[in-house]
């Protein structure tokens, strides 16, 4: 795979050289790539990401250490309120030289980051760092009460929000029978009175 040296997240390491121990520091701003983050919280595409990077030449390749600062946009997993905040993601990765001697060397999981000539691609490293730094379940506030399960209102906006107690459907028929009994005696009473009166007249 050939890298475009003009791509915003591609770094040229020629100034560093290959003498172990030499290092360079870089500060740069690059636009965020698409789909950076998770479904409910992400770095908006094209928004600026601030990088502070140290490149260090080692025997095997170039050790990249640094931080990336970006803005986040998403929604609370409990109440779906919009979230806007910042994030600082730390990263460190060894990019091995793309030489014949190291071509076959792989890490245990088979994923070795490699230099492409003198170029290295920060994007995979950035994606891993951002995802690891994101909260597993983003919330608008730590004690977000979520949404009302009956009407969907955001409970943080209406802390006193309540609903009348709902009758367990298993008891609904019993309550209906009780209501009928409460209303029923007038009918039978008048009938009984009529019959009693009739017997008296006879």
C-alpha positions, 0 to 999 in steps of 0.5 A, a space after each residue: 500500500 502506498 501512502 500519500 505524503 500530502 495526506 493530513 495524517 501521514 508523517 514523513 520521518 526522513 528528518 529523524 534518520 535511523 540512528 537509534 536515540 535521535 528524536 523529533 517533536 511535532 505539533 500539528 492540526 489535522 481534520 478528523 477522518 470519517 467515523 471516528 468514534 462509536 455510534 453514540 459518541 464521535 469526533 465530527 468529521 472534518 473537525 480539527 484534531 490537535 496533535 503533540 507527537 514525539 518521534 524516536 528512532 529505535 533499532 527496530 523502527 520509529 517509536 511514536 508517542 503523543 496525544 490527540 485533542 479533539 471535540 466530541 459530539 453524540 447523545 446520552 445513552 439514557 435520555 438521548 440529550 446531545 453531548 458536546 465535550 472534549 477528549 484527550 487520547 494518548 497513544 504510543 506505537 512502534 512502526 517497524 522499518 519496512 526492510 527485508 529483514 523485518 518483513 516476516 516479523 509479526 506480533 502475536 496478533 499478526 498486526 505490526 505497524 510498519 513504515 512505508 519507506 519513510 512515511 507512517 500513517 497515524 490514522 489507525 493509531 488515532 482510531 484505536 486511541 480515541 475508541 479506548 479513551 471514550 466512555 463505554 456508555 456516555 452520559 450527559 451527567 453522572 446521575 442522569 435519571 433517563 426517560 420516563 418509561 410511560 411517556 418518554 419525558 426527560 426526567 432531569 427536566 421534570 424531577 417531580 414527574 409522576 404518573 398514577 399507579 397503574 393497576 396490575 392487569 392480573 387484578 383488573 378483573 377483580 377490581 371491576 367485580 368489586 366496583 360492580 358490587 359497590 354499585 349493585 345493591 341498589 337494584 336488588 334492594 329495591 326489588 327485594 323491597 317490592 317483593 316484600 311489599 307485595 307479600 305484605 299486601 297479600 
